[in-house]
Amino acid sequence: MTDSDNSAAPPPRLGRRVLRWGLAAVRPLLAKSYIAGAPTRLAAGIPDDAPHGLIEGPNTLNVLVVGGLSGSALGVHSNRLGVAHQLAHRLHELTGRGVEWEALAQPKLRLAATGESLRGLRGLASYDLIVLSPGITDLLSFVPIAAWRRDFERLVWFLDATMAPGARLFVTEVPDVSRYVQAGSFVSGVLIQDARELSTIAAEVCSSLPRAQCITLPEISADDFADGVFEYATLYRRWGRYLAEQQLQEET
């Protein structure tokens, strides 16, 4: 893992569209650099067991986690260690209710692929809580900001129109991954600025919909390392617990 470069500064807005096109052309090299600089191998696969389950109890809640690391459970050997199950387990602990959980994973973690999967998913109206994580791949792809806004707005509006009355939509903030990219301060500055812009868009769109909430997940901490090795499982556990507590706050 590389340290963040505090000297990294975003380039001026003038010409950033052309710059992003140029950076997109070398995206595979940057993605490889990200894998090399990350605290663990992002080349690790996703679990191959069932991405859904049921924790028995009365008055069952239905939760769906989709997109990004949260939906894919990347880096752990079982979906039971992923965010969806950890969220369900904590909700059960806090409420005593049954929880049926599902994670929707995609080989491509891009927002566009997530949107296609959700539009083809039956039963969206059955969920009490949907957690949408836009993920990091759009950042590393230097996606055009205007196109991302359009895709994000359409997806969130679609979910808001499709979800059941009383259901909640949590959208996790787009993370800043610049500290893990071995690409120099200039490219890091672009990533920092893009992360801010995408997160601002997410917050603005969510603020326009009463049932949607933009949430900043806890960051990686020392608790996520065991003998110097990063453990996704501990991070997912903390994310799941945090999301469950946010849901409980919304209900009270």
TORBATI-826904 format. One record per atom (N, C-alpha, C, O, CB): x, y, z. Coordinates in steps of 0.02 Angstrom, whole numbers, plus 50000, padded with zeros to 5 digits. Glycine has a CB too. Layout:
BEGIN
XYZ...
END
This chain:
BEGIN
500434994050000500005000050000500445006250000500945006350035499525000050061500275011149962500665017249958500335022649999499725022750007500755019449887500735027150024500485032750063500185037950017500405038549959501035035850107499695041550042499405046850002499885052649995500285053850041498745049350032499875056049939500305061649926499915068049938499485069949898500585061449854500065071349993499695077250012499795083049964499415087849964499885079450081500315082449920500435087849872500015087149810500005091549768501165087949853499645081449805499235080449746498685085649743498315086549791498935073349745498635089049687498125094149679497765092949614498075091349563498445101249680497095093749614496725092649553496905097649499497025103449515495975092849566496935095449436497075100149382496505105049373495955103649395497215096349316496635110649340496085115449328495535112249286495665107549248496355121749292494925114849294494345111949260494425112349184494205107949148493705115449282494745117749160494845118649089495265112949061495835111849083495165125349073495005109449013495375104048982495335097349018495645092548996496085106048975494965096949074494945090649111494585085149072494735079249080494605091649178494115087149029493765082048989494255078648941494255072548935493185085148950494675082648908495185079848863495675075648903495875070248882495545085348824495875078148961496345074549003496055067749023496415062749023496515078549066495405067649041495095061349062495075056349005495155050349015494395062549089494955058848944494965054348887495665051148879495725045148866494775058048822496175055248886496855052648880497015047648934497315042448921497345058248883496815049048996496935044449051496535037949042496765032549061496765047649117495935038549013495535032549002495895027748955495805021648960494855034448973496285030448910496645026148862497165021848896497335016348872496975030448809497435024248953497935020348989497645017249053498005015249098498545024849006496985017049056496655014349116496895007449136496985006249195495915014249105496995002649088497224996049110497884996349149497974992549197497314991549050498335000749130498965001249166498845004149236499165001949284499465005749127498395008949241498245011849306497895006849351498045006449410497815018049298497435002949322497094997849362497594992749388497534990449445496554994249320498074990949347498604986249369499004989349426499184985949474499064984349311499144995749420499504999349472499104999449537499374998849591499675006449451498445000349529498015000349589498044993649625498094993349686497285002049570498004988249586498044981549616498704980649653498724977849707497964976149562499254983149621499904982449653499964986649716500314984749762500444984449604499614992349718499694996849774499174996049828499214999249880499675003849751498684991749817498154990849865498394986749925498894983249920497544987449833498034987149981498254983450041498184975950034498464972350076497864985750099497834973549985497794966349972497674965449898497534970249862497244963050015497714959349874497644958149803496914959149781496474955249800497884951149785496794964349742496124965249714496004960449657495454960049629496014972449691496534956649638496434951549588496094945449617495914940749581497104949649557495994945449683495654939849715494944939249688494644944249669495644940749792494694933049686494034931949658493484933449707493594935549764493984924849635492874932249683492284933149725492044926149746492204921249713491724937049688491664925749800491434919249824490994915749772490654918949732491044920049890491004909049774490584905349727490004901749762489664897649732491004900249690489894903349826489314900449860488714904949849488764910249817489454899549937488134902949874487514906549862487544913649891487724914449950486914902749893487394918749851487414925649875486764927949909486564933649903487574930349818486444923249943485814924949977485704919950034486014914650036485214924749927485264921850079485124917450135484564920350179484304925750166485754916350177484394916550230483854918450275484064917350347484284911850366483214914450260484004922550387484084922050460483374921850488483014926750483484504927950490483194916350516482494915350536482294919750595482694921150639482374908050554481664921850593481384925950645480724928750622480544927950563481874931550666480354932050666479704934850647479774941150605480294944450605479294936350710479224942750570479174949150535479794950450492480134955450502479074954850584479934946050445480554945950408480674952250367480224954750332480574939950363481284954850373481524960350332481874957550270482184952150273482004965050372481834961050215482174959050154482674964450134482484970250126481664957650096483314962450126483824967350110484214965050049484324959150039484294968450169484414969950008484814968649948485414973349948485344979349960484384969749883486004970549936486614974449930486894973449860486984967749839487144972549985487014978849825487204978249754487744983349736487734989049760486594979249709488214981149694488714985649667489354985849707489354984949768488444992449663489914986949672490544988149705490784982349748490564976649740490514994249745491224983949795491474978949842490914976149885490904970149900492024981849885490454980449905489914978349950489494972849919489324967949952489474984249969489324973549855488914968549822489294962349801489014956849800488584971549763489934963149785490324957549758490624953049811490764947249798490864960049714490724955749873491074951949926491764949749902492004944349919490654945749947492084954049864492754952749839493234951549897493234955249946492994958549794493654946349890494194945249937494034940749996494464939650038494404951649963493424938150000493254933250052493014926850019492804926849962492714936150101493044921350056492894914850026492154913050027491954908249995493274909550060491744916950063491034915450068490634921850070490854926850101490884911050130490054921850039489604927650043489354928850114489114934350129489024926749996489404923850156489204924950225489674929750262489514932250315489174918150262490264930850233490734935650261490674942550228491024947250248491444933050253490234943050179490144949350143489674954150179489394952550231489894947950074489604959950149489214965250181488484963250190488184964650242489254971650139488184960050140487474958550144487304954150204486844955650241487244955050080487684948750214487544944450271487714947850337487354946950386487934937850264488254951650338488444955150400487914960350419487764961250478489124958550392487644963650369487084968350381486484964650408486174966950456486904972050316486314959050377485734955150399485824952650471485364952950511485614949350352486424950150485486564947450552486494952850605486214951550659487264944350554486744958750591486694964250640485974966550647485754968150703487144970050619485604966950593484894968850598484514963850642484094965850682484574969250528484664957550633484344952350673484514953350747484084952650790484554945450649485154954750761485364955950830485014961950861484804961750919486124956950833484934967150822484654973350849483894973150856483614976350901484834979050804483554969450812482824969650810482494963150830481904963150849482604971550742482854957550827482544951050839482134948450781481844943050785482114951350899482104952250727481704950250669482094945550624482704945350626481474956450630481734941750584482054937850532482304942550477482024947950466481574932650504482824940350443483104944450388483284939950329483684935250336483734948550412482984941350272483174937950210483644942650172483464948450158482554935950168484234940250155484744944650125484964941950057484944935950044485344945250172485174946650015485424944849949485954949849927485884955849938484854944549897486494947349897487004951549867486994950549792486964944849768487714950049897487024955949755487014955549682487704957349657487894963249656486464960149651488084952249637488774953349615488824953049539488454949449506489244948049646489284956949513489404957149442490154956749429490544959749466489114963549410490374953149377491084953149360491354960249347491924961749365491204948749299490934964449316491124971449306490784975649360490174975349369490924973849234491184979549395490914983349451490694990349432490584994549475491424983749506490634991649366490434998149342489694999549358489294994949362490554998749266489535005849366488855007949381488375005749326487825003549340488815015449391488585006349263488155004549207487964997149210487384995349198488495006049140488444992849227488304985649233487834984249292487394980049288488954981649241487944987949346487494987149404486784989149385486304985749404487744991549463486714994549347486044996749327485694991649283485104990449292486095003349290486064988649237485774983549194485524977649235484984974949221486274981249141485924975549284485734969849326485104971449366484664967149373486314967949372485074977349394484494979149435483864979649393483324977649416484614985749471483914982249333483324982849291483064975949269482474975249252483474987049230483504971049268483294964349250483114959949309482954954049301483824960949210483144962749369483014958849430482274959149448481994964549456483444961449488481974953449455481274953149475481214953949551481664951949589480954946549452480664956749572480524957049643480834962849680480904962549741480744950849674481034968149645481324973849680480844976849731481064979649781481524979149630480204976149718479714978949764479654975049829479284977049875479034979349731480014969349834479964965349895480474967349948480434965050005480054958049877480954971649930481484973249977481294979150022480984983950000482134974949940481474978450086481374983950133481964988850133481884994650150481284981150203482554986350114483144990550111483584988350052483724982450045483544990150178483774993150011484254991949957484864996249969484815002249980483934993449887485454993049968486084996649976486434996649909486594991349882486534993450032486545002449881486885003249816487565006149826487635011649854486465007649767488085002549804488785004949809489055006049738489185001149703489224999949849489135012349717489385013549649490065010549636490205008649579489405020849637490505009949687491135006549678491695010949653491605016949642491045000849632492275007849642492885011449625493055011049550493455014949525493465008849665492745006349515492955005049446492805010949401493175012249354492614998849420492265014649413492115020449373492665025749381492845029149332491435023349393492915026449441493465031249452494075029249412494375033349377493645031649527494275022849418494875020549384494795020349308495285020049271495055013649409494175020649285494045020949213494005028049187493945029249127493395017249197494045032949233493995040049215493365041249174493375044449122494615042249176492815038649201492175039449167492005046849162492125050549209491615035549206491715049149106491505056149101490985057749154490515053949165491205057549031491085063249189490665065049245489935065749224489485063349258490905071549278489815069149168489125070149145488785063549130488195062749146489115074649082489145058849099488845052349085488695048549149488185045149154489315048149040489145049049197489035045649261488425048549297488025044749325489655046249307488365055049296487785058249327487135055749295486655054149329487825065949320487135055349228486535053049194486365045849213485785044349228486625053549118486855041549213486735034549231486515033849304486065029949319487365030349219486825037749347486655037349418485955039849431485565036749467487155041349460485785045649401485105048349411484585043449386484085042249421485035055049374484685040749328484185036049300484105029949344483545027549354484385033949229484665027349370484625021349412484275022849478483845018949499485315018549424484455028249510484155029849575483415031449567483005029449608484515035649608483235035049515482525036649503482145030249487481575029449509482455041649444482455025649450482125019249435482005015449500481455012749510482565015049387482505015149543482415011549606481885014849649481475011349680483075011249644481875021349652481385024949693480675023549669480215022949708481525032449693480595022949603479935021649574479725014349581479135012749577479915023649501480215009849590480075002649590480014999749660479654994849670480604999049552480365002649708480364999949775479675000249808479245004249788480875003649818479594996049858478954995849894478865002149936479365005249956478924989649939478245004049950478135009649996478445008250064478365002750091477365011050003478795013050090479125012150154479825009350150480185009250201478715007750196480045007050091480715004450083481225010150084481055015850070480785000250017481855008450101482385013450103482935011650052483055005850037482685013850173483255016950026483825016149981484425019650011484415025650022483665018949910484955015750026485585018550049486075018449990486165013249958485865014550110486385024049977486905024549925487555026249960487605031349994486725029949871488055022049952488695023349985489115028149944489115027949882489085016749997489455032549979489865037649947490405034549904490675029349921490175042250000490575037849848491105035449805491775036649840491925042349857491085038949735492175031349851492775032249892493345035349853493375034949791493005025449919493795038649889494415041249861494935035649863495145033449917494665047549901495145033249804495625027749800496315030149782496765026149768495385022549749496425036749781497055039449756497655037049797498205036349770497035047049756497555035749861498125033749903498385026849885498945025049905497925033949976497995022949849498195016149832498465015549760498625010049737497615011449841498495021149725498705020949655499425023449649499585029049671498235025249610499845019449620500545021249610500615024649542500895021749495501015015049615500345030649537500315033949472500535041249475500435044949427499615033549443500825043449530501055050249535500515055049560499925053549559501305052549469500755060949581500295065649613499795068749564499245070449584500695071149645499985069349500499525072549453498905068149442498345070649447499875073749386499005061749427498445057249417498045056549483497435056249482498685050249393498405056349539498055056049603497595062049612497045061449639498555055649661497835067849589497415073849594496775073149554496245075349576497795079849570496825070049495496225068949454495745064349491495135065549493496405065949386496005058949520495585054149556495255057349616494665056149630495985048049577495625061449652495345064849711494755069349690494225069149720495885069049747494875073249637494355077849615493745074049589493175075849603494615082449560493865068649551493305064749524492905061549581492285061449579493565059349476493245058949631492895055949688492445061049722491885059449741493395052949738492695067049730492295072349761491685073949718491135074749744492725078549771491795074549652491235076449609490705070949607490105072349610491485077849538490915064649601490435059149599490045058649665489445057549665490785052549584490395059549721490065059349786489575065149794489035064349823490585059349843489765070949768489315076749771488685075449731488135077049753489665083049746488775072549672488195070849630487735065949667487125066849669488415067749563488035060749697487645055849733487245059049790486665057549800488095050249761487575063449827487245066749883486675071249858486135071349889487745070849924486785074849804486275079349777485665075449754485095077349769486545083449719485775069949718485215066049693484825062849750484215062949751485465060549645485185060149799484855057049856484455062049897483915060449923485365053649901484715068149902484365073249942483695075249910483265078049944484795079449950483615073849846482985075649811482445070249819481875071249799483115076749738482635064549850482165059049857482105057249931482605055549963482395052849817481505057749960481425056650032481665049750056481865049150114480715057450050481635044650013481795037850035482535036150025482755030750046481375032849998482915040549993483615039149978484065042950026483925048550046483775041049905484615039750044485105042750089485805041050066485965035150054484985040550162486235046050061486935045050043487335043950107487285048050153487215051050002487715038650110488055036550171488805035850158489015032850108487765030050198489205038450204489925037450202490105031550246490015031850307490305043850225490355026250216490545020350254491195021450293491595025650273490615014250207491285017950348491925018550385492515016950340492485012550297491915013850446493065020550351493665019550312494065013550338493945011050393494095025850313494535011350297495005006150318495375008550380495595014350383495495004250261495445004150429495795006050491496275000450510496314995250478495285007450548496645001650565497114996650589496764990250609497074984850607497504999450650496124990550627495754984550646495654979750588495494973950598495084986550675495764982250527495664978050467496294974250447496304970950394495424982250410496814974650488497434971250473497574965950526497494967150586498024976250468497794960150504498004954750549498704952650530498824950150474497504948550546499174953650575499884952050561500124955650499500504952850459499974944550554499904961850490500114965950434499764964650369499914967750318500834965050424499284959950368498924958150307498214960850312497864959850362498924950450297497994964150258497324966950257496804961350252496894956550215497244971750199496274962050291495734957050292495084960450271494814964750306495664953850363494824958350214494184961050192493624959350241493164963450251494004958350123493654953550272493104951250314492964956150371492384957450387493264944350343493494958850402493384963450457493084970050433492674973050466494044964750495493304972250374493024978350345492284977350328491874981650344493424980550283492124971850297491424970450280490994969850342490414971950342491374964050239491274967050396490894966450458490734973450485490174974750507491294962350510491224977850484491114984650509490614988350465490194991950490491774988550513490674987450399490194990650354489484988150365489004992050367490404989550280489414981550373488754978650383488434981150448487844982850449488794971150384488834981350501488574983650565488374991050561487854993050588489094982750621488784994950527488635002150520487985003250482487575007350502489215005750485487894999650427487295000350387486674998250426486145001350421487344996250323486734992950466486174990650506485974995950557485384997250568486344984050542486464999050588486315004250637486005010450604485585013650634486955006150676486225011950543485915017550506485185015950490484755020350495486305018950441485045009850471484365007750456483925008250518483355010550515484355000650429484195006250574483805006450637483655013750656483115015150680484185002850694484135018250645484015025250659483445028050615483045032150638484645029250647483415025750554482895028150509482205025650530481705029050519483035025850437482185019850562481545017050582481285020050646480685019750660481595009550589481735022850688481525025550752481365032950749481175035950799482065024450804
END
